[in-house]
Amino acid sequence: LNGQDRGAYLIAALQTLLGNLALPFGAGARTYSLVVRRTANTTPVWPGTYVTVQVPGLVDPSINQRGGSRLALCLERSEDGPKMTLKFLDLGLASNLQVPTLGVAAQQAGNTMNGATVPVTPDASTDPVEVHCAPTSAGTLAAPATSAAAWRPVTIASGAQTVAAMRLPGGSRVWFRGRSVTGSSASPQLPSSWVPAASSGYVDLAPVPAPSALATSTITAGSANLSWTPASTSLLTQVLLALPSTGVPQLVQTLPPGSVQTTLTNLNSGISYGVVVQHADGLGGVSATSAAPSLTFVTGVGTWEILLRPYNPVPLGGRF
């Protein structure tokens, strides 16, 4: 999803899903039925509707006292003339947890191109902290919107610790955010608002290095040899071709790590081509390249073979 590792995403997403499912059942499922009047001013409530319930007779399990505003999910609705009986599942206090604290994001030691870290400190009640990250293009000025698909779950931290997000695109700008969520054994309560990492809220990862010394040789009417010096023997190499040389380069070859040369085939004769060779980390990060091709060359002009043979027209008046 968005270039992130499948295994890492599934683990973090499963933790989040289990936390949401356990929210109403962490301290035992609690249901209650309320009899209400049907009036013209009654807000329609049907099974699946979330409502805020504030009834002095209900006990708040978090403080063992009656009263308080509760968030509830309507399970059943039965009508009896001018009144209705509504059955609710209690989802916890209708108030938000306190926000946690996220420190300054940094490149991960030993993995500066594809990993980032951020220190996490829970709120005063030591509630678990749900941490997300969002890799964006280098130089992006603002974090993605709260509901943007760019945000990916990293983990749910159960205490003060430094959280690491890995397998990120090299050279990207990585944003972090976190919020407090209810623990599995605590009384359910709404999550806190999202808070960004301290300072700028992001960290810039080390860029993917670029190959050098790009050169051509043995240029014919339909092919050309390319060679270069790789910046790393652990990165993929991508070859992009522009036709004509002033056009937009398009990916034509992806070569295994350590490749130092290739041959371009099926070229048109007498045409000026532009070539870009770049490294890719396989996670969405590529080495920086200029908009114009790194190298241009012109293919040779082919030769034509003309076959001459006698011409014998049909005689006038002859038969076909």
C-alpha positions, 0 to 999 in steps of 0.5 A: 500500500503506497509502496510500503512493505506488506508485512509491516503494514499488516502487523500495524493495521492488525494492531489498530483493528484489534484495538478498535474492536476491543474498545467496547469490550476491554472492561466487559461489554456493557449494554443498557436500554432506554425508553424514550418518547416519540416527538417531532423533535426527537433525533432519529436513532436507528441500529448503527447510530452513534449517540451521546447518552447522559443519564444520571442513572447510568454508572460510569465504570471509570470512576464508579459514580453515576452520571457523565456523558457516554458514547454509545452505539444503538443496537436495537430499536423497538416501537410501542405507540408513542414511545420507543425502547432503544438498546445501546452498547456502551463505547466509553466516555464521550471525551478524548484522552490526553495527547502524547508527546512526539520528539524530533524525527531523525534518520535511522542509524545505519539506515539513513536512506530508508529508515526514520525514527521518532521518540514517543512519550505517553500521556500522564495516564500512560495510554498506548500511542498509535504512531503513523508516518507519511513519506512525501516528495522531497521539499514538501511544505506541509504534512498530508491531510488527516484523512489522506491515504499517504499516512501509514501505521507504524506501531502502537507504542505501549510506553516511552520508546523510540519508534522506527519506520523502515522500508521508506523511499530514499530521499523522501520527506517523512512526516510523523503523527501520534495519538493516545488510544485506549489500552486493552484493559482500560475503560474505553475512551475516545482517542486523543487528537493527532499531534505531529513530531516536534520541531518541523514534524518531519525528517529528510532521508538520505537521497539515493546516490546516482550513477556516473560516467555515462557513455555510449559506444558502438552506435549503429542504425538500430542499437547503441551500447551504454556504460556507466559507473554504479554508485552502489552495487546494492541498488537497481539501475533504471534506463530511461529513453527520450524520443526525440532527445528533447522529449520526456524520458520513459523507463525502458529497462530495469537492471539488477544491482551491480549492472555496469552496461546494457544495449539499447535495441530496436532504435530508429535510424538517424534519430537523436535519442536522450538517455537517463540512467538512475538508481532505484531502491525498490521502495519508490526512491530514485536518484536525483536526475535533471529534467533533461536527458543526461546524454544524447546520441544520434543513431546511424543511417541505414543503407538500402539495397535496390534489386534491378530486374528486366521489365517485360510489359504485356504486348498490345493486344495480348491476352492476360 
